[in-house]
Amino acid sequence: MSYSGTATARHSNEFLYGERHLLRYRDGQPAERVVLYTCSDGSAFARKTVSYVEPMSPDFELDDAANGMSEGVRSDGNGRTVFFREGRLANEKTGPVPQVHGLVIDAGFDEFIRANWPSLMRGKPVEMIFLVPSRVEEIKFRAQHVRSDDLDGIPVEVFRLKLAGVIGWVLPALEVSYGSQTHVLMRYEGLSDLRDPAGDNFEAVITFPPGDRKPAEESQWASARQAPLGPCR
């Protein structure tokens, strides 16, 4: 499966970057994902590869050629390690992946929403423990259904995620909109994985047109994995 998204600035609607996703399924479940983050001219400046060793807790690696940032989770014979490097000249921070039941990692967020759909639709807050590589630790969120809406005439369900505890009172929440029938992500509003030139996470609105989802060719997979990365001009 392939599909695309466009990220714009949350407060100005300025174009930030594009996203091109390739997703491979095995026995009806996500197995691998490659994401290319693209400049306005379509060239790629960052890439994320995801391996769904567990549906909600995949391994992944994100490399950003614009600033040298790298983060992810890797597995080897000794277990799983979370890592983060702020820039090309920075030292990599690492730590063991927390042994927490139900830990959500990166793209596993999608599977968390789908797995908890019935509970969320009853309006009950659902706790989510999310790994944040830049902090090399997990953070607790509360997810809750806040409204039914529509995007371009398509019915969606909107969920809000806030940090649990007192800190959640002052930090902005993020909102995600999923198709009411398809349970597919159509809109994301909040902090992005990627960072601006000052090193701060973009505040972005990312939209994923539902009509853009289509079968992918094997050649697209190889091309996405091998595409050269470079800063936007």
RODRENTOR-615928 format. One record per residue (C-alpha): z, x, y. Coordinates in nm, 4 decimals. Layout:
<nodes>
> c3, c1, c2
> Z, X, Y .
...
</nodes>
This chain:
<nodes>
> c3, c1, c2
> 0.0000, 0.0000, 0.0000 .
> -0.0735, 0.1174, 0.3529 .
> 0.0332, -0.0203, 0.6886 .
> 0.0870, 0.0957, 1.0463 .
> 0.3307, 0.0488, 1.3316 .
> 0.3456, 0.1219, 1.7034 .
> 0.6570, 0.2452, 1.8821 .
> 0.7029, 0.1691, 2.2516 .
> 0.9930, 0.2499, 2.4828 .
> 1.2625, -0.0167, 2.4648 .
> 1.2951, -0.0582, 2.8412 .
> 0.9454, 0.0201, 2.9729 .
> 0.6944, -0.0682, 2.6985 .
> 0.5471, 0.2836, 2.7297 .
> 0.3670, 0.4095, 2.4169 .
> 0.5848, 0.6578, 2.2287 .
> 0.4100, 0.7168, 1.8951 .
> 0.2317, 0.5538, 1.6050 .
> 0.3425, 0.5299, 1.2424 .
> 0.1165, 0.5316, 0.9358 .
> 0.2955, 0.4374, 0.6120 .
> 0.1781, 0.4845, 0.2555 .
> 0.3983, 0.3297, -0.0111 .
> 0.3575, 0.3709, -0.3857 .
> 0.5154, 0.1201, -0.6251 .
> 0.6167, 0.1599, -0.9877 .
> 0.7012, -0.1458, -1.1982 .
> 0.7206, -0.3535, -0.8825 .
> 0.9721, -0.1230, -0.7138 .
> 0.9111, 0.1355, -0.4372 .
> 0.8737, 0.4829, -0.5861 .
> 0.7384, 0.7079, -0.3081 .
> 0.6581, 0.6841, 0.0622 .
> 0.4792, 0.9078, 0.3110 .
> 0.4957, 0.8369, 0.6848 .
> 0.2828, 1.0131, 0.9463 .
> 0.4024, 0.9898, 1.3068 .
> 0.1051, 1.0115, 1.5374 .
> 0.0200, 1.0927, 1.8991 .
> -0.1875, 0.8636, 2.1205 .
> -0.5045, 1.0412, 1.9987 .
> -0.4154, 0.9744, 1.6330 .
> -0.3184, 1.3322, 1.5413 .
> 0.0063, 1.3745, 1.3470 .
> 0.3110, 1.5493, 1.4906 .
> 0.5728, 1.4577, 1.2272 .
> 0.5872, 1.3579, 0.8619 .
> 0.8452, 1.1935, 0.6404 .
> 0.8298, 1.1979, 0.2604 .
> 1.0552, 0.9674, 0.0601 .
> 1.1363, 0.9688, -0.3120 .
> 1.3206, 0.6603, -0.4316 .
> 1.5586, 0.8227, -0.6785 .
> 1.7692, 0.5113, -0.6066 .
> 1.6302, 0.2032, -0.4281 .
> 1.8845, 0.2088, -0.1424 .
> 1.9622, 0.5816, -0.1535 .
> 1.6365, 0.7773, -0.1716 .
> 1.5798, 1.1455, -0.1167 .
> 1.3737, 1.2170, 0.1945 .
> 1.2576, 1.4884, 0.4311 .
> 1.1515, 1.4419, 0.7939 .
> 0.9792, 1.7299, 0.9740 .
> 0.8929, 1.7039, 1.3451 .
> 0.6492, 1.9690, 1.4712 .
> 0.7039, 1.8596, 1.8320 .
> 1.0542, 2.0093, 1.8431 .
> 1.1215, 2.1703, 1.5051 .
> 1.3768, 1.9079, 1.4030 .
> 1.4211, 1.8578, 1.0291 .
> 1.6552, 1.6327, 0.8333 .
> 1.6895, 1.4695, 0.4962 .
> 1.8495, 1.4532, 0.1563 .
> 1.7465, 1.6736, -0.1349 .
> 1.8448, 1.6687, -0.5019 .
> 1.8719, 1.9591, -0.7434 .
> 2.0625, 2.0503, -1.0567 .
> 2.3853, 2.0806, -0.8583 .
> 2.3712, 1.7334, -0.7037 .
> 2.2506, 1.5946, -0.3717 .
> 2.2659, 1.7638, -0.0309 .
> 2.2230, 1.6183, 0.3179 .
> 2.0758, 1.8575, 0.5756 .
> 1.9933, 1.8622, 0.9462 .
> 1.8303, 2.1191, 1.1763 .
> 1.8196, 2.0319, 1.5456 .
> 1.5275, 2.2600, 1.6352 .
> 1.3238, 2.5621, 1.5326 .
> 1.5877, 2.8144, 1.6392 .
> 1.8891, 2.6141, 1.5215 .
> 2.0820, 2.6766, 1.2027 .
> 2.0590, 2.4129, 0.9327 .
> 2.3744, 2.2078, 0.8755 .
> 2.4325, 2.0933, 0.5181 .
> 2.6887, 1.9035, 0.3168 .
> 2.7213, 1.7096, -0.0072 .
> 2.5966, 1.3515, -0.0013 .
> 2.9114, 1.1350, 0.0083 .
> 3.0038, 0.9754, -0.3218 .
> 3.0204, 0.6252, -0.1751 .
> 2.9289, 0.3132, -0.3698 .
> 2.6319, 0.1356, -0.2121 .
> 2.5473, 0.4211, 0.0261 .
> 2.2260, 0.3465, 0.2195 .
> 1.9930, 0.6338, 0.3078 .
> 1.6961, 0.6198, 0.5453 .
> 1.4170, 0.3898, 0.4125 .
> 1.6665, 0.2439, 0.1646 .
> 1.7671, 0.0210, 0.4557 .
> 1.4718, -0.2063, 0.3716 .
> 1.5996, -0.2506, 0.0164 .
> 1.9515, -0.3195, 0.1484 .
> 1.8241, -0.6089, 0.3605 .
> 1.6258, -0.7586, 0.0734 .
> 1.9079, -0.7154, -0.1789 .
> 2.1559, -0.8867, 0.0547 .
> 1.9183, -1.1541, 0.1873 .
> 2.1040, -1.4567, 0.0409 .
> 2.4419, -1.3429, 0.1779 .
> 2.2961, -1.2561, 0.5180 .
> 2.1196, -1.5909, 0.5461 .
> 2.4531, -1.7668, 0.4936 .
> 2.5613, -1.6038, 0.8209 .
> 2.8263, -1.3853, 0.6635 .
> 2.8461, -1.0246, 0.7956 .
> 2.7655, -0.7690, 0.5267 .
> 2.9040, -0.4166, 0.5438 .
> 2.6579, -0.1305, 0.5172 .
> 2.7535, 0.2344, 0.4781 .
> 2.4663, 0.4413, 0.6177 .
> 2.4170, 0.8168, 0.5914 .
> 2.3495, 0.9900, 0.9259 .
> 2.2037, 1.3381, 0.8555 .
> 2.2580, 1.4650, 1.2128 .
> 2.6316, 1.4117, 1.1612 .
> 2.6233, 1.5103, 0.7924 .
> 2.8375, 1.2067, 0.7191 .
> 2.8260, 0.8347, 0.6610 .
> 2.8879, 0.5623, 0.9208 .
> 2.9892, 0.2030, 0.8600 .
> 2.7779, -0.0786, 1.0049 .
> 2.8008, -0.4549, 0.9908 .
> 2.4770, -0.6447, 0.9363 .
> 2.4489, -1.0128, 1.0270 .
> 2.1779, -1.2768, 1.0601 .
> 2.1648, -1.3820, 1.4259 .
> 1.8705, -1.6214, 1.4531 .
> 1.5439, -1.7538, 1.3164 .
> 1.2470, -1.6818, 1.5417 .
> 0.8737, -1.6187, 1.5307 .
> 0.6509, -1.3215, 1.6059 .
> 0.2896, -1.4007, 1.6905 .
> 0.3324, -1.7381, 1.5263 .
> 0.4880, -1.6015, 1.2055 .
> 0.8430, -1.7190, 1.1192 .
> 1.0935, -1.4317, 1.1062 .
> 1.4640, -1.3843, 1.0449 .
> 1.6427, -1.1547, 1.2895 .
> 1.9345, -0.9404, 1.1767 .
> 2.1644, -0.7368, 1.4007 .
> 2.3416, -0.4175, 1.2973 .
> 2.6420, -0.2890, 1.4866 .
> 2.8761, -0.0026, 1.4213 .
> 3.1965, -0.1298, 1.2662 .
> 3.5271, -0.0917, 1.4503 .
> 3.6082, -0.0330, 1.8151 .
> 3.3122, 0.2038, 1.8727 .
> 3.0763, -0.0849, 1.7958 .
> 3.1981, -0.2629, 2.1105 .
> 3.0427, -0.0026, 2.3403 .
> 2.7402, 0.1329, 2.1528 .
> 2.4170, -0.0708, 2.1475 .
> 2.3298, -0.2678, 1.8367 .
> 1.9901, -0.2598, 1.6720 .
> 1.7884, -0.5626, 1.5688 .
> 1.5336, -0.5973, 1.2893 .
> 1.2996, -0.8894, 1.2245 .
> 1.1752, -0.9661, 0.8733 .
> 0.9171, -1.2232, 0.7658 .
> 1.0987, -1.5394, 0.6562 .
> 0.8767, -1.5757, 0.3492 .
> 0.7672, -1.2174, 0.2796 .
> 1.0968, -1.0375, 0.3596 .
> 0.8793, -0.7613, 0.5093 .
> 0.9861, -0.5699, 0.8218 .
> 0.7828, -0.6793, 1.1253 .
> 0.9856, -0.5483, 1.4198 .
> 1.2562, -0.2872, 1.4787 .
> 1.4457, -0.2447, 1.8049 .
> 1.6990, 0.0355, 1.8486 .
> 1.7402, 0.4115, 1.8157 .
> 1.4496, 0.5885, 1.6469 .
> 1.4661, 0.8732, 1.3946 .
> 1.2586, 1.0822, 1.6361 .
> 1.3733, 1.2589, 1.9523 .
> 1.2457, 1.2979, 2.3055 .
> 1.1969, 1.6402, 2.4739 .
> 1.5619, 1.6354, 2.5855 .
> 1.6760, 1.6039, 2.2243 .
> 1.7918, 1.2423, 2.2477 .
> 1.6801, 0.9783, 1.9993 .
> 1.4120, 0.7504, 2.1409 .
> 1.5187, 0.3945, 2.2153 .
> 1.2195, 0.2191, 2.0683 .
> 1.0642, -0.1116, 1.9778 .
> 0.8475, -0.0645, 1.6677 .
> 0.6123, -0.3433, 1.5634 .
> 0.4359, -0.3724, 1.2275 .
> 0.1454, -0.6228, 1.2299 .
> 0.1581, -0.8118, 0.8975 .
> -0.2199, -0.8303, 0.8728 .
> -0.2396, -0.4503, 0.8597 .
> -0.0912, -0.4259, 0.5081 .
> -0.3559, -0.3461, 0.2501 .
> -0.4131, -0.1519, -0.0718 .
> -0.4403, 0.2246, -0.0283 .
> -0.6716, 0.4741, -0.1950 .
> -0.5374, 0.7809, -0.3763 .
> -0.7321, 0.9996, -0.1329 .
> -0.5263, 0.8575, 0.1564 .
> -0.2080, 0.9708, -0.0190 .
> -0.3283, 1.3299, -0.0560 .
> -0.4574, 1.3338, 0.3013 .
> -0.1256, 1.2145, 0.4430 .
> 0.0717, 1.4748, 0.2492 .
> -0.1562, 1.7590, 0.3616 .
> -0.2303, 1.6550, 0.7204 .
> -0.1546, 1.9393, 0.9661 .
> 0.1243, 1.8711, 1.2141 .
> 0.1247, 1.9811, 1.5771 .
> 0.2767, 1.8806, 1.9103 .
> 0.1000, 1.6079, 2.1066 .
> -0.1262, 1.7325, 2.3844 .
</nodes>
